[in-house]
Amino acid sequence: MNILQIAHCFPPESMTGSEIYAYNLSKELTKKHNVSVFYRINNPALKEYEVIKDSYDGLNVYKINHTFKDYDSIERIYSNREIEKRFLKVLDDAGPDVVHIQHLLFLSLGLIEEIKKRGIPVIFTLHDFWLMCPKGQLLRNNRKICKNPLGANCPYCLSTSLNPKVLIKKIFKVLMHYKIPARFNPDLSGIYKAVDLFIAPSNFLRNRFIELGLPKDKIIYLDNGMNTGLLEDTGKIRSGKIRFGFIGTLAPAKGVHVLIKAFNKIGRGRAILKIYGKPPANNWPFNYYNAIRYIARSNKDISFMGGFDNKEVAAVFKEIDVLVFSSIWDENSPLVLHEAILTKTPVLSSDVGGVKELIRDNENGMLYRSGDFDGLAALIGKILENPGIIENLKRNTVEIKNITTHCGEIEKRYLECMEKNRAAVSRGNALSQGISAARFSIVIVTYNSEKHIRQCLDSIFEQDFRGYEIILVDNASVDRTADIIDEYKDRVKIKKNKDNAGFSGAINMGIALSKGDYIVTMNPDVILGDDFLHNISRHIDSLDKDTGMIGVKILKTKTGNIIDSTGLVLSRSFRFFDRGSGEKDRGQYDKDTAILGPCAAAAVYKREMLDDVKIDGEYFDKDFFYLIEDFDIAIRAGKRGWKCLYLPGAVCYHERNGSGMAYKYRQYYAFRNRYLLIVKNIKIKPWFIIYFIIYDIPRFFFLFFTNFHTIGAVISAGRHLKTMLKKRKDAIPK
């Protein structure tokens, strides 16, 4: 089979635990299968997002350069469309039958959606808490365990991890009103649904994710396998002093500061401490590496050994008598502990996370309370006082699987997921899996739309997102619209009316022909921005059940930075507005927020909501014909407990009045339909009479003298009075 592994880093660029595991697994899989690896590199000399196809030790690798230079929000840690777009070509080239994700840090959760669009099963091995913590360890900057995943502390934790140059830039942008969201919640429920199987290398991590909402049947425990061939020669090189060793990343979460403080307490000349770990690439003065070097500066018994190729790990363990594992975060199933067990190297370890599944106190190691350097110093002193403890701890061990056995278990999981996936696809349920579960029905109403309909349709077809249908209802156009839309008949469901049924009547016809769970209404003079459907889709599974409408950011086509609508607003005097209309887009409406309703020029409606609010089989009120019908349905939905969420990430562009309807007729329907809206939906309060005298009567006379159609609007409103009163009763929830 063709297998694609995805990792945040990979050898030779990075040699830490999850990367080494991904490498060992990939190498073992190549004995029977074609294996490719997609991972991120950080090379400022290369173009951002450049993809390099290469090979490493017999593996096909695809490296994408991502330096994070455009990082401007927490959201960008989890979602990056530039990476997703380039990943599509990797999918095409690798042609995987199954994808195994090791980590998505520095990449994008959206890769999962792109994989699922193609009906490819996804296995995800969890190596840490990244799905709920941007830094992965659920460890705050004060080095305490975080109890609030993806909470208000995230921006603070991330800001202190930046180097000074980047931090200054971020502060400057904030001062210049550059908005960085305070928190970002990735759609975990959607991720849980999309991934076919999660693997946790420790029972601790499995139980933790189940506590945080991952269904039990979606996650199994399966510890990582080891390349035991690298550790066959385990004899220790003799030394006059007991050698304690640390092997790992030199980062705060690994607790090297705790180890050094403990070692400083035992007295000089009694033992040796060797610290193995690659120094950071950006070695600015106040980083953690320099801080621990400073703590160790006066102790000549402590040596910083630098990093090493994992193929040399046996040689490193030969010169370590006791491994110290000093992590202060809830570790999963650390690779270095597996290596210590295989080399019969006793371990002094903090009592964190899944460690106790590998290190058994006073059997193959000794445990101390995490962060307690006095407790660790006591254990070191105990060994120095009684070196025989080392030999006693060597006699007890736990079973560690070799990579060949482990690979066989992984292959079995691949085949199971592939079989389940094939069965689901054969039942026609491929679209119901994953983040893209909600299928969109895009309904467009045309009337003399020859100038715009091509651009409109093309903007839909250019979307990377799939899983939609297009229904187009033409309202008896007298220009070339009918001929143009016929060119798209293979990709668009078309209904041609003999008479103009108005926007409301025609949109109802389109909804009746649709099959999607979500209806997207779209005017023919609207052009969708890049990733419009994707940005809506990724929120669908995380919406509250009572969210029945989604509003989007609509900009004016001719300017591109002037707002057309960010949702509907109804004033206390029952005047209707498009929120932000005419304002320059400066990001003032870039926050997800609840609104009255969406502008129907580009809006999303949940089918369940539409079915709930329809009256006499009508979703949109056909008596409104044209204009204000979106206010009507929004108010009716609100009365029945439905809500509307505004998503600024979904952007489109609106020409306005693409049908060329004369201003006098638009004024006619706007004037008339306001009163239909009030009679049908609004409870009149006494103060409105005052407003009516002050505003509405003078406005009527002004319009009467400037547009004689106003009198017709008044007459038409009177004729619809009885109908609106009847509908008013039906609109009230029972």
C-alpha positions in Angstrom: 0.0 0.0 0.0 1.0 3.7 -0.4 1.4 5.3 3.0 1.9 8.9 3.8 3.3 9.9 7.2 2.9 13.5 8.4 5.1 15.0 11.0 6.0 18.5 12.4 9.7 17.6 12.1 11.8 14.7 10.9 15.4 13.6 10.7 17.9 14.8 9.8 16.6 18.3 10.7 15.3 17.1 14.1 16.1 14.1 16.3 13.7 14.2 19.2 11.3 11.5 20.4 8.3 11.7 18.1 10.5 12.4 15.0 12.7 9.4 15.8 9.6 7.2 16.2 8.1 8.4 12.9 11.5 7.7 11.2 11.8 4.2 12.7 8.2 3.3 11.8 8.5 4.6 8.3 11.7 2.7 7.7 10.2 -0.5 8.9 7.1 0.0 6.7 9.2 0.4 3.6 10.1 -3.3 3.8 6.6 -4.0 2.5 5.1 -0.7 1.4 5.7 2.6 -0.4 6.2 5.2 2.2 6.4 9.0 1.9 6.8 11.6 4.6 5.5 15.2 4.6 7.0 17.5 7.3 8.0 21.1 8.0 11.4 22.7 7.9 12.5 26.1 9.1 14.9 27.7 6.7 14.8 31.5 6.4 16.9 31.3 3.2 14.1 29.5 1.3 10.8 31.0 0.1 8.0 30.7 2.6 5.9 27.6 2.0 8.3 26.3 -0.7 7.9 22.5 -1.0 11.0 20.5 -1.6 10.7 16.9 -2.8 13.7 14.9 -1.7 14.8 11.5 -0.3 16.3 10.6 3.1 17.7 7.2 3.9 15.5 5.5 1.3 12.4 7.5 2.2 10.5 9.9 -0.2 10.2 13.1 1.7 8.3 16.4 1.1 9.6 19.3 3.1 7.5 22.5 3.4 9.4 25.6 4.6 7.4 27.4 7.2 9.4 30.0 9.3 6.3 31.4 11.0 7.2 34.9 9.8 3.6 35.6 9.0 2.3 34.3 12.4 -0.2 36.9 13.7 -2.6 34.9 15.8 -3.2 31.8 17.8 -5.4 30.6 15.0 -2.5 30.5 12.6 -0.9 27.8 14.8 -3.8 25.5 14.1 -5.0 26.7 10.7 -2.9 27.6 7.6 -4.5 27.6 4.2 -1.2 28.3 2.4 0.1 25.0 3.8 -3.1 23.2 3.0 -3.1 24.4 -0.6 0.4 23.1 -1.2 -0.4 19.9 0.6 -2.9 19.1 -2.2 0.0 18.6 -4.7 1.7 16.3 -2.2 -1.4 14.2 -2.0 -1.6 14.1 -5.8 2.0 13.0 -6.0 2.2 10.5 -3.1 -1.3 9.0 -3.9 -1.7 7.5 -0.4 -4.1 4.7 0.5 -3.8 5.7 4.2 -2.4 8.7 6.0 -0.7 8.5 9.4 -0.4 11.8 11.3 2.3 11.9 13.9 2.0 15.7 14.6 0.5 18.8 13.0 2.5 21.4 14.9 3.8 24.1 12.4 1.4 22.6 9.8 -2.5 22.8 9.9 -5.5 20.9 11.2 -7.0 21.6 7.8 -4.8 18.9 6.3 -7.2 16.4 7.8 -10.1 17.9 5.9 -8.2 17.8 2.6 -7.4 14.1 3.2 -11.0 13.2 4.0 -12.3 15.0 0.9 -10.5 12.3 -1.1 -12.0 9.4 1.0 -8.6 8.5 2.5 -8.5 7.0 6.0 -6.6 9.0 8.7 -4.8 7.6 11.7 -3.5 10.1 14.3 -0.9 9.2 16.9 -1.1 11.6 19.9 2.4 12.4 21.2 1.3 15.3 23.4 -1.5 17.8 24.1 -1.1 20.0 21.0 -4.8 19.6 20.0 -5.7 21.6 23.1 -2.5 23.5 23.9 -0.6 25.5 21.2 2.8 24.6 22.9 1.8 21.0 23.4 2.6 20.4 27.1 -0.2 22.1 29.0 2.5 23.9 30.9 2.1 27.6 31.8 5.0 30.0 31.8 5.2 29.8 35.5 6.0 26.1 35.0 2.7 25.0 36.5 0.3 22.6 34.8 -2.4 24.4 32.9 -5.9 23.6 34.0 -7.6 25.7 31.3 -6.8 24.2 27.8 -7.1 26.7 25.0 -8.1 29.4 27.5 -7.2 33.0 28.2 -3.6 32.2 29.2 -2.6 31.1 25.7 -1.6 34.5 24.3 0.6 35.1 27.3 2.3 31.7 27.2 3.0 32.1 23.5 4.3 35.7 23.7 7.1 34.8 26.1 8.2 32.0 23.7 9.1 34.5 21.0 12.5 36.0 20.5 12.9 39.7 21.2 12.8 40.8 17.5 9.6 39.0 16.8 8.0 40.1 20.1 8.7 43.7 19.4 7.1 43.4 16.0 4.0 41.8 17.6 3.7 44.5 20.2 4.0 47.2 17.6 1.2 45.6 15.5 -1.0 45.4 18.6 -0.4 49.1 19.3 -1.3 49.8 15.7 -4.7 48.1 16.2 -3.5 44.8 14.6 -5.9 42.4 16.2 -4.5 39.1 17.7 -7.4 37.0 19.0 -7.3 36.3 22.7 -8.2 32.7 22.3 -8.9 30.3 19.5 -10.9 27.0 19.8 -10.1 24.5 17.0 -13.0 22.4 16.1 -12.0 19.3 18.2 -15.4 17.6 17.8 -15.0 17.9 14.0 -11.4 16.5 14.3 -12.6 13.7 16.4 -15.2 12.7 13.8 -12.9 13.1 10.9 -10.0 11.0 12.1 -10.6 7.2 11.7 -8.5 6.2 14.6 -6.4 7.9 17.3 -3.5 6.1 18.9 -2.2 6.9 22.4 1.2 5.5 23.3 0.2 5.6 27.0 -2.9 4.8 29.0 -2.5 8.1 30.8 -2.8 10.1 27.5 -5.7 8.0 26.3 -7.7 8.6 29.5 -6.8 12.3 29.5 -8.2 12.7 25.9 -11.3 10.7 26.8 -11.9 13.1 29.7 -11.6 16.0 27.3 -14.3 14.6 25.0 -12.7 12.1 22.6 -15.0 9.1 22.2 -13.6 5.9 23.8 -14.2 3.9 20.6 -12.1 6.3 18.6 -8.8 6.0 20.6 -6.7 2.9 21.4 -3.7 2.4 23.6 -0.6 1.2 21.6 2.9 2.0 22.9 5.5 3.0 20.4 7.9 0.4 19.1 11.7 0.7 19.3 14.5 0.0 16.9 16.2 -2.4 19.4 19.0 -3.1 16.9 20.6 0.2 17.8 20.8 -0.8 21.5 22.2 -4.3 21.3 25.6 -3.4 22.6 24.7 -2.1 26.1 27.9 -2.6 28.2 28.9 0.4 30.3 32.3 2.0 30.0 34.0 2.0 33.4 34.4 5.2 35.3 35.8 6.3 38.6 32.7 8.3 39.4 29.0 7.6 39.0 27.8 9.4 35.8 24.3 10.8 35.8 22.9 11.8 32.5 20.1 13.8 30.9 19.0 13.2 27.3 16.4 15.4 25.7 15.3 18.8 24.5 16.7 21.7 26.4 13.4 23.4 27.1 11.6 24.4 30.3 9.1 21.6 30.1 12.0 19.1 30.4 12.9 20.5 33.8 16.7 20.7 33.3 16.8 23.6 35.8 15.4 21.2 38.4 18.1 18.7 37.7 20.9 21.2 37.8 19.7 22.8 41.1 19.5 19.3 42.6 23.0 18.3 41.4 24.4 21.6 42.8 23.2 20.5 46.2 25.1 17.2 46.5 28.6 18.8 46.7 31.4 19.0 44.3 33.6 16.1 43.0 31.2 13.4 44.1 29.6 12.6 40.7 29.4 13.6 37.0 26.4 15.1 35.2 26.3 14.9 31.4 23.5 16.9 29.7 22.8 15.8 26.1 20.7 18.1 24.1 21.0 20.3 21.0 21.3 24.1 21.9 18.5 26.3 20.3 19.1 27.8 16.9 18.0 31.3 18.1 20.3 31.7 21.1 19.2 35.1 22.3 20.5 36.2 25.7 17.5 35.5 28.0 16.4 32.1 26.6 16.2 28.9 28.7 19.4 27.4 27.4 21.5 30.3 28.7 19.5 30.4 31.9 20.4 26.7 32.7 24.0 27.3 31.6 24.1 30.2 34.1 22.8 28.0 37.0 25.5 25.4 36.2 28.3 27.9 35.6 30.3 27.2 38.8 29.9 23.4 38.9 32.7 21.8 36.9 31.0 18.4 37.4 28.3 19.4 34.9 29.1 19.1 31.2 26.9 20.1 28.3 27.5 17.5 25.6 25.4 18.9 22.8 23.2 16.9 20.5 23.8 13.6 18.7 22.4 11.5 15.9 20.1 8.9 17.4 22.0 6.2 15.6 24.7 6.9 18.2 22.4 6.5 21.2 24.0 3.2 22.4 27.4 5.0 22.7 25.8 7.7 24.7 24.2 5.3 27.1 27.5 3.5 27.6 28.7 6.6 29.4 25.7 7.0 31.6 25.2 5.0 34.8 21.9 6.6 35.8 19.5 8.5 33.6 17.7 11.5 35.2 14.3 12.3 33.6 13.3 15.6 35.1 10.3 16.7 33.1 7.7 18.9 34.8 4.9 18.4 32.2 2.6 15.4 32.0 4.8 13.4 29.5 3.2 10.7 27.4 5.5 7.8 26.7 9.0 9.2 26.4 11.4 7.6 23.9 14.4 8.1 26.2 12.8 6.0 28.9 12.3 3.1 26.5 16.0 3.5 25.6 17.0 3.4 29.3 15.0 0.2 29.9 16.5 -1.5 26.8 20.1 -0.5 28.0 19.3 -1.5 31.6 20.1 2.0 32.7 18.3 2.9 36.0 16.2 6.0 36.0 15.5 8.8 38.5 12.3 10.3 37.3 9.7 12.8 38.1 6.2 11.3 38.7 4.5 12.9 35.7 2.0 11.6 33.2 2.6 8.2 31.6 6.1 7.9 33.2 4.8 5.5 35.9 3.7 3.0 33.2 7.4 2.6 32.3 9.3 3.4 35.5 8.3 1.5 38.6 9.4 3.1 41.8 12.2 1.1 43.5 12.1 -1.6 40.8 13.7 -0.2 37.7 14.1 3.4 38.9 13.1 5.8 41.6 10.4 8.5 41.4 10.3 12.0 43.0 7.6 14.7 43.0 7.7 16.8 39.9 9.7 20.0 40.3 11.0 19.0 43.7 14.8 19.5 43.3 15.3 18.7 47.0 13.6 15.4 46.5 15.7 14.7 43.4 18.9 15.7 45.2 18.0 13.2 48.0 17.7 10.4 45.5 21.0 11.3 43.9 22.6 11.4 47.4 21.0 8.0 48.2 22.7 6.4 45.2 26.1 8.0 46.0 25.8 6.7 49.5 24.9 3.2 48.3 26.1 2.6 44.7 24.8 -1.0 44.9 21.3 0.4 44.3 22.2 0.8 40.6 22.8 -2.9 40.1 19.6 -3.8 42.0 17.6 -1.5 39.7 19.1 -3.1 36.6 17.6 -6.5 37.5 14.0 -5.4 37.0 12.6 -4.3 33.7 9.4 -3.9 31.7 8.7 -5.3 28.2 9.5 -2.9 25.3 8.2 -3.9 21.8 10.6 -3.8 18.9 9.7 -1.8 15.9 9.0 -4.9 13.8 6.3 -6.2 16.1 4.9 -2.7 16.5 4.8 -2.2 12.8 2.7 -5.3 12.3 0.2 -3.9 14.8 0.1 -0.6 13.0 -0.3 -2.3 9.6 -3.3 -4.2 11.0 -4.9 -0.8 12.1 -4.2 0.7 8.6 -6.0 -2.2 6.9 -9.0 -2.1 9.3 -9.4 1.6 8.7 -9.1 1.2 5.0 -11.8 -1.5 5.0 -14.2 0.6 7.1 -13.6 3.5 4.8 -14.3 1.5 1.7 -17.5 0.3 3.2 -18.6 3.8 4.1 -17.8 5.1 0.6 -19.7 2.3 -1.0 -22.8 3.3 1.0 -22.5 6.8 -0.3 -21.5 8.2 3.0 -18.1 9.6 2.3 -19.4 13.2 2.7 -20.8 12.4 6.1 -17.4 11.7 7.5 -15.2 14.4 9.0 -15.1 18.1 9.1 -16.9 18.5 5.8 -19.9 16.5 7.1 -22.3 19.3 6.3 -23.1 19.4 2.6 -23.9 22.8 1.2 -26.7 23.5 -1.2 -25.9 26.8 -2.9 -29.1 28.4 -4.2 -28.8 31.3 -6.7 -31.6 33.3 -8.2 -31.0 35.1 -11.5 -32.9 37.8 -13.2 -31.2 39.6 -16.1 -27.8 38.6 -14.7 -25.8 38.2 -17.8 -23.1 40.6 -16.6 -22.3 38.7 -13.4 -23.4 35.1 -13.4 -20.2 33.7 -15.0 -17.9 35.3 -12.3 -20.3 34.2 -9.6 -20.3 30.5 -10.7 -16.6 30.5 -11.4 -15.9 31.7 -7.9 -17.7 28.7 -6.6 -15.9 26.2 -8.8 -12.5 27.8 -7.8 -13.1 26.9 -4.2 -10.8 24.2 -2.8 -13.7 22.9 -0.8 -15.9 20.2 -2.3 -19.1 18.7 -1.0 -21.7 21.2 -2.4 -24.4 21.3 -5.0 -25.5 24.4 -7.0 -29.2 25.1 -7.7 -29.9 28.0 -10.0 -33.4 29.4 -10.4 -33.9 31.9 -13.3 -36.7 34.3 -12.9 -37.7 34.7 -16.6 -34.7 36.7 -17.6 -35.0 38.6 -20.9 -31.3 39.0 -21.5 -28.7 36.3 -22.3 -28.7 34.8 -18.8 -30.6 31.7 -19.8 -28.1 30.9 -22.5 -25.1 31.5 -20.3 -26.4 29.2 -17.5 -27.1 26.4 -20.0 -23.3 26.2 -20.4 -23.1 25.0 -16.8 -25.9 22.5 -17.0 -23.6 19.6 -16.4 -22.5 21.0 -13.0 -25.5 23.1 -12.0 -29.1 22.1 -11.3 -31.2 24.6 -13.3 -34.8 25.6 -13.0 -36.2 28.2 -15.4 -39.4 30.1 -14.4 -41.8 31.3 -17.1 -42.7 34.3 -14.8 -40.7 36.3 -12.3 -41.5 34.8 -8.9 -39.4 37.4 -7.1 -36.4 36.5 -5.0 -38.4 35.0 -2.2 -40.5 32.7 -4.3 -37.5 31.6 -6.4 -35.3 31.0 -3.5 -38.0 28.8 -2.0 -38.1 26.8 -5.2 -34.3 26.3 -5.0 -34.5 25.1 -1.4 -37.2 22.6 -2.4 -34.8 21.1 -5.0 -31.8 21.0 -2.6 -30.5 18.1 -0.6 -27.9 19.8 1.7 -28.0 20.2 5.4 -27.1 23.8 5.0 -28.5 26.2 2.4 -26.2 29.0 1.0 -28.2 31.8 -0.6 -26.1 33.7 -3.0 -26.9 36.6 -5.3 -25.6 36.3 -8.9 -23.6 39.5 -8.4 -21.6 38.0 -5.5 -18.1 36.6 -5.9 -16.8 34.3 -3.3 -13.4 35.0 -1.7 -10.7 32.3 -1.4 -11.6 29.6 1.1 -15.1 31.0 1.6 -16.8 27.6 1.9 -13.8 26.1 3.7 -13.9 28.8 6.4 -17.6 28.1 7.0 -17.2 24.3 6.8 -14.6 24.1 9.5 -17.0 25.8 12.0 -20.0 23.6 11.2 -19.4 20.8 13.6 -18.6 23.1 16.6 -21.7 25.2 16.2 -24.3 25.3 19.0 -27.3 23.3 18.1 -29.5 26.4 18.2 -27.3 28.2 15.6 -29.5 28.2 12.6 -27.9 31.0 10.5 -24.4 32.1 9.6 -23.5 35.6 8.5 -20.4 36.4 6.5 -18.3 39.4 5.7 -19.6 41.0 2.4 -17.4 43.7 0.8 -18.3 45.9 -2.1 -16.9 44.5 -5.3 -15.6 47.7 -6.9 -13.5 48.7 -3.8 -12.6 45.5 -2.1 -12.1 47.2 1.3 -15.5 48.9 1.8 -18.0 46.9 3.7 -21.3 46.0 2.1 -22.7 44.0 5.1 -21.6 42.2 8.2 -25.1 41.2 9.2 -28.5 42.7 9.7 -29.4 45.4 12.2 -33.0 46.5 13.1 -33.2 49.7 15.1 -35.7 50.5 17.8 -37.7 52.4 15.3 -37.8 49.4 13.1 -35.5 50.8 10.5 -33.3 48.2 8.9 -29.6 48.4 8.1 -26.7 46.4 7.0 -24.1 46.5 9.8 -21.0 48.4 8.8 -22.3 49.3 5.3 -20.1 52.0 3.7 -17.4 51.8 6.3 -13.8 51.0 5.4 -12.9 47.5 6.5 -10.2 48.1 9.2 -10.9 44.8 11.0 -13.5 46.4 13.3 -15.9 43.5 12.4 -13.3 40.7 12.6 -14.7 39.0 15.7 -17.0 36.0 15.6 -20.2 37.3 17.2 -23.9 36.8 17.5 -26.0 39.0 15.1 -29.7 39.3 14.3 -29.4 37.6 11.0 -27.3 37.4 7.7 -27.8 39.4 4.6 -29.3 37.0 2.1 -27.0 38.2 -0.7 -24.6 35.6 0.8 -25.9 33.7 3.8 -26.0 30.2 5.3 -29.2 28.7 6.7 -29.5 25.4 8.5 -32.2 23.2 6.9 -33.5 22.2 10.3 -34.1 25.9 11.1 -35.8 26.6 7.8 -38.1 23.7 8.3 -38.9 24.9 11.8 -39.8 28.5 10.7 -41.6 27.9 7.4 -45.2 29.0 7.2 -47.6 27.3 4.8 -44.7 25.6 3.1 -42.8 28.9 2.5 -39.3 29.4 3.9 -38.9 33.0 2.7 -42.2 35.0 2.5 -43.1 35.2 -1.2 -45.3 38.2 -0.4 -42.2 40.3 0.2 -41.1 39.4 -3.4 -37.9 41.4 -3.2 -36.0 43.0 -0.3 -36.2 42.7 3.5 -37.2 39.0 3.2 -33.9 38.2 5.1 -35.0 40.4 8.0 -38.3 38.6 8.1 -36.9 35.1 8.3 -34.2 36.2 10.8 -36.8 37.7 13.2 -39.1 34.6 12.8 -36.1 32.4 13.6 -35.1 34.4 16.6 -38.6 34.1 18.0 -38.3 30.4 17.8 -35.0 30.3 19.7 -32.6 30.1 16.7 -29.4 32.2 16.7 -27.1 33.6 14.1 -23.3 33.5 14.2 -21.2 36.0 12.2 -18.0 34.5 10.8 -15.7 37.2 9.5 -13.3 34.6 8.0 -15.7 33.9 5.2 -15.4 36.8 2.8 -17.2 37.6 -0.4 -17.7 40.6 -2.7 -21.1 42.1 -3.8 -21.8 44.3 -6.7 -25.3 45.2 -5.5 -28.4 45.4 -7.8 -26.9 43.1 -10.3 -30.3 42.6 -12.0 -30.3 46.3 -12.9 -33.7 46.9 -11.2 -34.6 50.6 -11.4 -34.1 52.5 -8.2 -37.7 53.6 -8.0 -38.8 49.9 -7.8 -36.3 49.1 -5.2 -37.5 52.1 -3.2 -41.1 50.8 -3.7 -40.3 47.4 -2.2 -38.2 48.8 0.6 -40.9 51.2 1.7 -43.7 48.7 1.4 -41.9 45.7 3.0 -40.9 47.6 6.0 -44.5 47.9 7.0 -45.2 44.3 6.1 -42.3 43.3 8.4 -43.7 45.4 11.3 -47.2 44.1 11.0 -46.1 40.5 10.7 -43.4 40.3 13.3 -43.1 43.4 15.6 -45.1 44.1 18.8 -45.9 47.8 18.4 -45.1 50.0 21.5 -46.8 53.4 22.2 -43.6 55.4 21.5 -43.6 54.1 18.0 -46.6 56.3 17.2 -44.5 59.3 18.1 -41.8 58.1 15.8 -44.3 57.4 13.1 -45.5 61.0 13.2 -42.0 62.5 13.3 -40.3 60.3 10.8 -42.7 58.1 8.7 -45.3 60.7 7.7 -42.8 63.3 6.5 -40.8 60.5 4.7 -44.0 59.4 2.9 -44.7 62.8 1.5 -41.0 63.3 0.5 -41.1 60.0 -1.4 -44.5 60.8 -2.8 -43.2 63.9 -4.5 -40.0 62.2 -5.6 -41.3 58.8 -6.6 -45.0 58.5 -7.4 -44.7 54.7 -7.0 -44.8 55.3 -3.2 -48.6 55.6 -3.2 -48.7 52.2 -4.9 -46.5 50.8 -2.1 -48.9 52.1 0.5 -51.9 50.6 -1.3 -50.1 47.3 -1.7 -49.2 47.2 1.9 -52.9 47.8 2.8 -53.9 44.9 0.5 -51.4 42.6 2.3 -52.6 43.6 5.8 -55.0 40.7 6.4 -52.4 38.2 5.1 -49.7 39.6 7.3 -51.9 39.4 10.4 -52.6 35.8 9.7 -49.0 35.0 9.2 -48.2 36.9 12.4 -50.2 34.3 14.3 -48.4 31.5 12.6 -45.0 33.1 13.2 -45.5 33.0 17.0 -44.1 29.9 18.6 -46.7 27.5 20.0 
